[in-house]
Amino acid sequence: MRYKAWEALLIERAKVRDLAGVVKAVDCLRAMPMFAGIRMQVVKLIAEANKMLGKVKAKPLEIPSLPVMRMIELWSDKHEF
């Protein structure tokens, strides 16, 4: 559900050529924890916004570098005493 809400926001902002609004939304997305699946979704969201920006003849956004979050093993099945 959240993905669709972000997609709707980005497309709506792009449709009215509110580049500052699109950038602000992308900045919010970049502040979230970024496991691989989330990074792929953010890239897809930016691509959708760029598609709409292209339709309204606005300059597309560059895909910014996205933070990487690595999984840390909190416990192990191995018992080392």
Secondary structure, DSSP 8 states (H G I E B T S, - for coil): -HHHHHHHHHHHHHHTT-HHHHHHHHHHHHTS---HHHHHHHHHHHHHHHHHHHHTT-------------------SS---
